[in-house]
Amino acid sequence: MMLAEKSDDILKFVRGQFPTLASEWVFMDNAGGSVPLARVIERTARYMTECPVQLGASYEVSALAQQRLDTAMDALATFTNAREPAEIISGPSTSSLISRLSRAMASRLVEGDEIIVTNVDHEANISPWLRLQSQGITVNTWKLNLESMRLELDDLADLMTERTRLVCFTHASNVLGNIEPVAEITRFVHEHGADVCVDGVAYAPHHEIDVQAWDVDYYVFSLYKVYGPHQAVMVGKRNKLEALENINHCFFKPDDVPAKFQPGGMNYEESYASGAVPEYYSELGALAGAAAGAGDRERIVAAAGWMSRHEEDIVTPLLEFLDAREGVRIIGSPSPFSSVRTPTVSFVLEKHDSASIPPLTDRHKIAIRWGHFYAPRLIEYLGLAGQNGVVRASLVHYNSRDEVMQLIRVLDEIL
Ligand SMILES: Cc1ncc(COP(=O)(O)O)c(C=O)c1O
């Protein structure tokens, strides 16, 4: 079978996994939230029907609930390449998990300690750290280099001191789409004796996650943008987690991870449903070239590889169209390469407010969006606040080339 033909077959399989895609809408607001897998919906209903009870009791239904949760956490550990399931902390959102992390870290910092945040990040990885200023922590900002439109290590080097304890940065910007070299930055930060907290939300839907290869201390992402339910995951190194304060009930001990970071427990049905995401990747990977007999992790990596290749293919015409269009400026790199950027494409118009465009594509049932996307510091820094931020079309692997061409035709009419 020809490569393109095989890819069409894979895309057919992919689209068949998402019931929402049967609608007449074209979904290109995926960086805001992807649509869920059918198996995520089914698992949520199955859990709530078959074992909606408290965990930890001796009766059979409770044991079944526990076993389902454990299986899902195992799957998420494989998905992220965590060292063990205990490193997986579940929560309702990335914002909530980073907030918890900052609370758990607060008592471990002393006046004069320093934290570095960026002006590229979503507020989720900025606001919780800024709040620590009230206890005498200094927070410095690593700024986007306006020439390269990247976070440059030289600029970070200027900010690092012997008091720097933590560097918080994004793996990929949800506005610019650019991907930062997480392993290189992490190595540099570790050499200076500090830890990293990485926002992987905008990266995770497009590539495999490998917390061990990157050696990150804390890595956080949202499952509702990775085809799952409204849940998020923080993967933390066990020794780091054990050293943080318990923010759950007082009787939890330092080594009770992840429980000491999950006050009130977790959303059981959605956590169970989260386990369907790695399962889907594994099936997709088997179709997308994983060797016969490959294990789940290898199949997940193969699936993510197919996703990047397909995304690179479909984002190319969109970037070419916008780049060639007079009066339009891409905010981010015009390169389609998946090693450089995600298929999250932002642009502005010379003569029009960003808010004026999405209502026009709405009429054609193409869902895109405008705004600052909770990265208002970046939008302000780029001088785009006055025009209501950027217009953003964010693609994922279930989008098709036909859908992208539909968007281009509509933009061609209205821009
Ligand atoms: C890059 C990035 N980080 C963090 C978040 C916050 O995620 P959550 O809604 O799970 O708090 C978002 C949400 O849009 C995001 O795009």
The ligand as a MOL file (V3000), in Angstrom:
LIG
                    3D

  0  0  0     0  0            999 V3000
M  V30 BEGIN CTAB
M  V30 COUNTS 16 16 0 0 0
M  V30 BEGIN ATOM
M  V30 1 C -0.2730 26.2740 27.6400 0
M  V30 2 C -1.3550 26.1230 28.6730 0
M  V30 3 N -1.0140 25.9710 29.9420 0
M  V30 4 C -1.9270 25.8210 30.9120 0
M  V30 5 C -3.2660 25.8350 30.6210 0
M  V30 6 C -4.2490 25.6750 31.7450 0
M  V30 7 O -4.8050 24.4100 31.7180 0
M  V30 8 P -6.0460 24.0670 32.6450 0
M  V30 9 O -7.2600 24.5870 31.9350 0
M  V30 10 O -6.0360 22.5760 32.7240 0
M  V30 11 O -5.8330 24.7300 33.9320 0
M  V30 12 C -3.6940 26.0040 29.3040 0
M  V30 13 C -5.1120 26.0540 28.9790 0
M  V30 14 O -5.5240 26.5910 27.9670 0
M  V30 15 C -2.6990 26.1600 28.2890 0
M  V30 16 O -3.0370 26.3190 27.0060 0
M  V30 END ATOM
M  V30 BEGIN BOND
M  V30 1 1 1 2
M  V30 2 1 2 3
M  V30 3 2 2 15
M  V30 4 2 3 4
M  V30 5 1 4 5
M  V30 6 1 5 6
M  V30 7 2 5 12
M  V30 8 1 6 7
M  V30 9 1 7 8
M  V30 10 2 8 9
M  V30 11 1 8 10
M  V30 12 1 8 11
M  V30 13 1 12 13
M  V30 14 1 12 15
M  V30 15 2 13 14
M  V30 16 1 15 16
M  V30 END BOND
M  V30 END CTAB
M  END
